[in-house]
Amino acid sequence: MTMKSTLPEERWKEYVATQLSAISALLKPIGYELSEHQPHLSGERYLMTRNKLVLAATRMKDGMKVIVKTSNHPDGQKEIITEKTARDTLMSIEFASEYILFPVEIYHGTKGGYMIWITEYIPQDKVFVAHTIEDQFFLILRAFEAQESFHATTLEHLKTIQKNFVIFGPDKYLESFKTFPEKTRTAFAKIKSDPRFLVDALKMLQSNVAVLGRYSNYLTHTDFVPHNFRVRDHAIYMLDCSAVHFGNKYEGWARFLNYMFIHNPKLEAMLLAYIRKNRGAEEYLDLRLMRAYKIGYLLNYYAAALEKTDGDLRELTKLRLSFWHDMLMAILNDIQPDPKILPEYLAGRNRLRSPEEKERQQEFAAA
């Protein structure tokens, strides 16, 4: 059985049970055993996981913890190959070897129709936001500066990059964003909100296309948040290279700052102040543009998820649509969000989240 699209929760549970049984039988002969607890399959994961599973396992001979990425679906296998190629390429060019590291690869192969990729598990003493604010600031600043140091400025570089990475220019950002107002219309009608604010955001992006162009062709991890990296010995380990491409310099920054507005607003404010003080008005504008783009992307995701949810999760999805609507309006107007929206959102989120999702989030966030 292969999974062709995101599944409702009950079908997802049936799918997972079938997959785990098959994968377990393939892993044991090569010396690995699936862990009883699978944090990457619980909670709200069924809304976002498509054709690839990320599993916790142990090496039977010594109990070493590992991460298994596997799929028996062509799309999932393609994603694994894309991620492995990106990781191998970054390692071959000694990308950010001091500040950004990668888990050691242990196994890659195909068995029983499944592609299997095993890497070491990276333990960490505490989640990212539990470090001191100063440590968080410098850890993430060094990580972004390391990514920014790879700028595809020469034809020679572009030829190498085009083989292994997607290149995402201003035209692709605009093409993607143009679809968001219509795709989210039905969802916003259900929360009695007008989606035309996304048209305003699109106009802002279009009117600043030259700015987007000037900060293109930078290496960026488009989902660089604590779900996708871990901290060990003052270094960041990048866990998911499938989200790496050459795009806007501030796309990764934008995703991180939007995330930290919820999980550590003090860090978000410190990083914003740093950009304004040290990088000038135009780069700050580019960051705003990318924050608007990433929120549009998130709104599109939650609008699509609304039809796949019910009960508390459906109400939580509506709450998220309202929250990110308010955040986008603040960014478009370059003003501070209403101080009430964050505590109101957090109270609602904590009330509506399932126990499984709360447990899963402990892997990444303090709350």
C-alpha positions in Angstrom: 0.0 0.0 0.0 1.4 3.4 -1.0 0.1 6.8 0.2 -0.7 9.2 -2.6 -1.7 12.2 -0.6 -2.1 13.5 2.9 -4.6 11.2 4.7 -7.2 11.9 7.3 -6.2 10.7 10.8 -7.8 7.3 10.9 -6.6 6.2 7.5 -3.2 7.6 8.5 -3.1 5.3 11.6 -4.0 2.3 9.4 -1.3 3.2 6.9 1.3 3.7 9.5 0.6 0.3 11.2 0.9 -1.5 7.8 4.1 0.4 6.9 5.8 -0.2 10.3 5.2 -3.9 10.0 6.7 -4.1 6.6 9.7 -1.8 7.4 10.5 -3.6 10.6 10.8 -6.9 8.8 13.2 -5.3 6.3 15.4 -3.5 9.0 16.0 -6.5 11.3 18.0 -8.5 8.8 20.4 -5.6 8.4 20.7 -5.1 12.2 18.2 -2.4 13.1 15.1 -2.4 15.2 12.3 0.2 15.2 11.8 2.0 18.5 8.5 1.7 20.3 8.0 5.5 20.4 7.8 7.2 17.0 7.6 11.0 17.6 7.7 11.8 13.9 4.4 9.9 13.3 2.3 11.2 16.2 0.1 14.2 16.8 -0.5 16.5 13.8 2.1 14.7 11.6 -0.7 13.1 9.5 -1.5 16.5 8.1 2.0 17.0 6.6 3.6 13.6 6.0 3.0 12.4 2.5 5.1 9.7 0.9 8.2 9.4 3.2 8.4 8.2 6.8 11.0 9.4 9.4 11.4 6.7 12.0 13.4 6.2 15.2 15.4 3.0 15.5 18.3 1.4 17.3 21.3 -0.6 16.0 20.9 -4.0 17.5 24.6 -4.8 18.1 25.3 -1.8 20.3 22.0 0.0 21.0 23.0 3.1 19.1 20.1 5.4 18.2 19.5 6.1 14.5 17.1 7.9 12.3 15.6 6.0 9.3 14.1 7.8 6.3 12.2 5.4 4.1 9.6 5.1 1.3 8.1 2.6 -1.1 6.5 5.4 -3.1 8.3 7.0 -6.2 7.7 10.5 -4.9 9.0 9.7 -1.4 12.1 7.9 -2.8 12.8 10.9 -5.0 12.7 13.1 -2.0 15.2 10.9 -0.1 17.5 11.0 -3.1 17.2 14.8 -3.4 17.9 15.2 0.3 20.9 12.8 0.2 22.3 14.5 -2.9 22.0 17.9 -1.3 23.7 16.7 1.9 26.5 15.0 0.0 27.1 18.1 -2.1 27.2 20.4 0.9 29.6 18.1 2.6 31.8 17.9 -0.5 32.2 21.6 -0.7 33.0 21.8 3.1 29.9 23.8 3.6 30.0 25.7 7.0 32.1 22.9 8.5 32.7 24.8 11.7 29.1 25.9 12.6 26.8 23.6 10.7 27.3 19.8 10.7 25.4 16.8 9.4 24.6 13.5 11.0 26.8 10.6 9.9 25.4 8.4 7.2 25.3 4.8 8.2 23.3 3.0 5.4 21.7 3.7 2.1 20.0 1.1 -0.1 16.8 -0.5 -1.4 15.2 -3.5 0.1 11.8 -5.1 -0.6 10.7 -2.1 -2.7 11.6 0.4 0.0 14.4 2.9 -0.2 16.1 3.1 3.2 18.5 5.8 4.4 19.9 5.6 8.0 21.8 8.3 9.8 23.0 8.7 13.3 20.6 10.2 15.8 21.9 13.5 17.3 21.1 13.8 21.0 20.9 17.2 22.6 21.0 18.3 26.2 18.1 20.7 25.8 15.9 22.1 23.0 17.1 25.2 21.2 14.9 27.7 23.0 16.1 26.4 26.4 19.6 27.8 25.7 20.4 31.3 26.9 19.2 34.1 24.7 22.8 35.0 23.9 23.6 31.5 22.9 20.5 31.2 20.7 21.4 34.6 19.0 24.9 33.7 18.1 24.2 30.1 17.2 21.5 31.1 14.7 23.4 34.1 13.4 26.4 32.0 12.6 24.2 29.4 10.9 22.6 32.0 8.7 25.9 33.7 7.9 27.3 30.3 6.9 24.4 29.8 4.5 24.8 33.3 3.1 28.5 32.7 2.3 27.4 30.4 -0.5 26.2 32.8 -3.2 25.9 31.5 -6.8 27.5 34.5 -8.5 29.6 32.8 -11.3 28.5 30.7 -14.2 30.8 27.9 -12.9 29.0 27.9 -9.6 25.6 27.9 -11.3 26.4 24.9 -13.4 27.4 22.9 -10.3 24.3 24.1 -8.4 21.8 23.4 -11.1 22.7 19.8 -11.0 21.9 19.3 -7.4 19.7 22.2 -6.1 16.5 23.9 -7.1 17.1 27.6 -8.0 14.2 29.7 -6.8 14.2 33.2 -8.2 11.8 36.2 -7.8 9.6 34.8 -10.7 9.0 31.5 -8.8 8.2 33.3 -5.5 5.6 35.5 -7.3 4.2 32.6 -9.3 3.7 30.6 -6.1 2.2 33.5 -4.2 -0.3 34.3 -6.9 -2.2 31.1 -6.2 -2.7 31.8 -2.5 -5.6 34.2 -2.5 -7.9 31.9 -4.5 -6.7 28.7 -2.7 -7.5 30.2 0.7 -10.8 31.9 -0.2 -13.1 29.1 1.1 -11.1 28.7 4.3 -11.2 32.4 5.1 -14.9 32.5 4.4 -15.4 30.0 7.2 -13.6 32.2 9.7 -15.5 35.3 8.3 -12.3 36.9 7.0 -11.7 38.5 3.6 -8.7 36.9 1.8 -8.0 40.1 -0.2 -5.2 41.0 2.2 -3.2 38.3 0.4 -3.7 40.3 -2.8 -2.2 43.3 -1.0 0.8 41.2 0.0 1.2 40.0 -3.6 1.2 43.7 -4.8 3.9 44.5 -2.2 6.0 41.6 -3.5 5.4 42.6 -7.2 6.3 46.2 -6.6 9.6 45.2 -5.0 10.6 42.5 -7.4 14.0 44.3 -8.0 14.8 44.0 -4.3 13.9 40.3 -4.4 16.2 39.9 -7.4 19.2 41.6 -5.7 19.1 39.1 -2.9 18.6 36.0 -5.0 20.9 32.9 -5.6 21.8 32.5 -1.9 22.0 29.0 -0.3 19.0 28.9 2.1 17.3 26.3 4.2 13.6 27.2 3.7 12.4 25.5 6.9 15.3 26.3 9.3 13.5 25.9 12.6 14.2 23.6 15.6 12.2 20.8 14.0 15.0 20.5 11.4 18.1 21.1 13.4 19.6 20.0 16.7 22.4 21.6 18.9 25.3 19.6 20.2 28.7 20.9 21.5 27.9 24.5 20.3 27.3 23.4 16.7 24.1 23.1 14.8 23.4 19.8 13.0 21.2 20.2 10.0 18.7 17.3 9.9 16.6 17.9 6.8 18.5 18.9 3.6 15.4 18.4 1.4 14.4 22.0 2.2 17.7 23.4 0.9 17.8 25.4 -2.3 19.3 28.5 -3.8 16.8 31.3 -3.3 16.3 34.6 -1.5 18.9 35.4 1.1 16.2 36.0 3.7 13.9 33.1 3.1 15.4 31.0 5.9 15.6 34.0 8.2 11.9 34.8 7.5 10.7 31.3 8.4 12.8 31.3 11.6 11.6 34.8 12.7 8.0 33.9 12.1 8.5 30.8 14.2 10.3 32.6 17.0 7.6 35.2 17.3 5.6 32.4 18.9 8.3 30.4 20.6 10.8 33.2 21.7 9.6 36.7 20.9 12.7 38.2 22.6 15.0 36.4 20.1 12.8 37.5 17.2 13.1 41.1 18.4 16.9 40.8 18.8 17.5 39.5 15.3 15.2 42.1 13.8 17.1 44.8 15.5 20.4 43.3 14.3 19.2 43.3 10.7 18.0 46.9 10.9 21.2 48.2 12.5 23.8 46.2 10.6 22.4 45.4 7.2 20.5 48.6 6.1 17.0 49.5 5.0 16.9 47.5 1.8 17.9 44.2 3.4 15.3 44.8 6.1 12.7 45.4 3.4 13.8 42.1 1.7 13.3 40.3 5.1 9.8 41.8 5.4 9.0 40.6 1.8 10.1 37.1 2.6 8.3 37.1 5.9 5.1 38.0 4.0 5.8 35.3 1.5 6.4 32.6 4.2 3.2 33.6 6.0 1.3 33.3 2.8 2.7 29.9 2.3 1.7 28.9 5.8 -1.8 30.3 5.3 -2.1 28.3 2.2 -1.1 25.1 4.1 -3.6 25.7 6.9 -6.4 26.5 4.4 -5.8 23.1 2.7 -5.6 21.4 6.1 -8.9 22.8 7.3 -10.8 20.3 5.2 -8.8 17.3 6.6 -9.6 18.1 10.2 -12.4 18.0 12.7 -13.1 18.7 16.3 -10.5 20.5 18.3 -7.9 20.3 15.5 -10.3 22.0 13.1 -10.9 24.8 15.6 -7.1 25.1 16.1 -6.6 25.4 12.4 -9.1 28.2 12.3 -7.3 29.9 15.1 -4.0 29.6 13.2 -5.5 31.2 10.1 -6.7 34.1 12.2 -3.4 34.5 14.0 -1.3 34.5 10.8 -3.7 36.8 9.1 -3.0 39.3 11.9 0.7 38.7 11.7 0.8 39.3 8.0 -1.2 42.5 8.3 1.4 43.8 10.8 4.3 42.9 8.5 2.7 44.5 5.5 2.3 47.7 7.5 5.7 47.4 9.2 4.2 47.7 12.7 4.3 45.7 15.9 1.4 43.1 16.1 -1.3 43.8 18.6 0.2 42.6 22.0 -3.0 40.6 22.6 -2.7 38.3 19.7 0.2 36.1 20.9 -1.1 35.3 24.4 -4.6 34.7 23.0 -3.3 32.4 20.4 -1.1 30.5 22.8 -4.0 30.0 25.3 -6.2 28.7 22.5 -3.5 26.5 21.0 -2.7 24.9 24.3 -6.3 24.2 25.0 -7.0 22.7 21.6 -3.8 20.7 21.0 -4.0 16.9 21.5 -2.0 15.2 24.2 0.0 13.4 21.4 0.9 16.7 19.7 1.9 18.3 23.0 4.2 15.4 23.7 5.7 15.6 20.1 6.4 19.3 20.5 8.6 18.6 23.5 11.2 17.4 21.1 11.5 20.9 19.6 10.1 23.6 21.9 9.9 24.4 25.6 6.2 24.6 25.4 
